[in-house]
């Protein structure tokens, strides 16, 4: 299966690729993922993704767009992502999965490590990235190093964004 993955976070690119490789090696995903230079994870903004998606949509089997929800009260997937892709054909739109982490990708690490955080994103002191920084001296530039620390079983149970990520890759 050829995939294209986009993330609004430049550090998420390497992280997601490592997560996918682990999911395959630990048999959470049974399909072979084909990585070619064109289809490797790339940086994207929530609303400036039409050109990048259009460039690969016909060449891949699936497109995953991973974005941070930031604040669950104000996030609207239709406003943030889908309205910008509205002119794609239904066939092309069916290939796209939008994964909104709550409130950011570090939620997966916090859940895996059993750390308490604020899912709404309103309490800045308890956002996942802040909790990780205060607890384990986390640095965003080292995000990829935490792919090996993810507890997939725990994430499948506790994180809807992680379940949607695996599902978008053909797992679960």
C-alpha positions in Angstrom: 0.0 0.0 0.0 1.3 3.4 -1.0 0.7 6.1 1.6 1.2 9.8 1.9 1.3 11.3 5.5 1.1 14.9 6.3 1.6 16.5 9.7 1.6 20.2 10.7 4.5 19.5 13.0 7.9 19.2 11.3 9.1 17.0 14.2 6.2 14.7 13.7 7.4 13.5 10.3 10.2 11.3 11.7 8.1 10.3 14.7 5.2 9.0 12.6 7.4 7.1 10.3 9.0 5.3 13.3 5.6 4.6 14.8 4.4 3.1 11.5 7.5 0.9 11.2 6.9 -0.3 14.8 3.2 -1.0 14.0 4.2 -3.1 11.1 7.0 -5.0 12.9 4.7 -5.7 15.8 1.9 -6.8 13.5 -0.7 -4.2 14.2 -0.7 -3.4 10.5 -0.6 -6.4 8.1 -0.3 -4.5 4.8 3.1 -3.7 3.5 3.6 0.1 3.5 5.5 1.4 0.5 7.7 4.4 1.2 9.0 6.2 -1.8 10.6 9.7 -1.5 7.4 11.3 -2.8 5.2 9.5 -0.3 7.3 10.0 2.9 5.7 12.1 5.7 5.7 15.8 4.9 5.0 19.0 6.7 1.6 20.6 6.1 -0.5 23.3 7.6 -4.2 22.7 8.6 -5.6 24.9 5.8 -2.8 25.0 3.1 -2.9 21.4 2.2 -4.8 21.2 -1.1 -1.8 21.5 -3.4 0.2 18.8 -1.6 -2.7 16.4 -1.3 -3.7 16.9 -5.0 -0.2 16.3 -6.0 -0.2 12.7 -4.6 -3.8 11.7 -4.2 -4.0 9.7 -7.5 -0.6 8.0 -6.9 -1.3 6.6 -3.4 -3.8 4.3 -1.8 -4.2 6.4 1.4 -3.5 9.9 2.6 -3.3 10.6 6.4 -3.4 14.1 7.7 -2.3 14.3 11.3 -3.0 17.6 13.0 -3.2 18.9 16.6 -6.6 19.6 17.9 -5.2 22.2 20.3 -8.5 22.9 22.0 -11.4 20.5 21.7 -14.0 23.2 22.2 -13.0 25.3 19.1 -11.7 22.5 16.8 -13.9 21.8 13.8 -12.5 19.3 11.3 -14.8 20.7 8.5 -13.5 24.2 9.0 -9.9 23.3 9.6 -9.3 20.7 6.9 -12.2 19.3 4.8 -13.5 22.6 3.4 -10.1 23.0 1.8 -10.4 19.6 0.1 -14.1 20.0 -0.9 -13.3 20.2 -4.6 -11.7 16.7 -4.7 -13.8 13.9 -6.1 -15.6 11.6 -3.8 -13.2 8.8 -4.8 -10.2 10.9 -3.8 -11.8 12.2 -0.6 -12.5 8.6 0.4 -8.7 7.9 0.5 -8.2 10.7 3.1 -8.2 10.2 6.8 -7.8 13.2 9.1 -6.4 12.4 12.6 -6.8 15.1 15.2 -4.7 14.5 18.3 -6.1 15.8 21.6 -4.7 18.3 22.1 -1.4 17.4 20.5 0.7 14.4 19.3 2.4 14.2 22.7 -0.9 12.9 24.1 0.3 9.4 22.8 3.4 9.7 24.8 1.6 10.8 28.0 -0.9 8.1 27.7 1.8 5.5 27.1 3.8 6.7 30.2 0.7 7.0 32.4 1.1 10.8 32.8 -2.0 12.9 33.6 -2.7 15.8 31.2 -5.4 18.1 30.1 -7.1 16.8 26.9 -8.9 20.1 26.3 -5.8 22.1 25.8 -7.2 24.9 27.9 -4.8 24.3 30.9 -1.5 25.3 29.4 0.4 23.9 32.4 -1.1 20.5 31.9 -0.9 20.2 28.1 0.9 17.0 27.1 4.1 18.7 25.9 4.4 20.8 29.1 3.7 17.7 31.3 6.5 15.8 29.4 8.9 18.7 29.7 8.3 19.0 33.5 8.4 15.3 34.1 11.1 13.9 31.8 12.8 17.0 30.4 11.1 16.5 27.0 12.3 18.4 24.0 10.1 18.7 20.9 13.1 18.2 18.6 13.5 14.7 20.2 9.9 13.6 19.5 11.1 10.8 17.2 12.9 9.1 20.1 9.6 8.5 21.9 8.2 6.3 19.2 9.9 3.3 20.8 8.2 4.2 24.2 4.7 4.1 22.9 2.4 1.5 24.5 0.2 0.4 21.6 -2.2 -1.7 23.7 -2.8 1.2 26.1 -3.2 3.7 23.2 -5.7 1.5 21.4 -7.9 1.6 24.5 -7.4 5.2 25.6 -6.7 7.3 22.5 -9.3 7.8 19.7 -6.8 9.6 17.6 -4.4 6.6 17.8 -7.1 4.2 16.8 -8.0 6.4 13.9 -4.4 6.5 12.9 -4.0 2.7 12.9 -7.4 2.4 11.1 -6.2 4.9 8.4 -3.2 2.6 7.8 -5.4 -0.5 7.4 -5.0 -1.9 10.9 -7.5 -2.8 13.6 
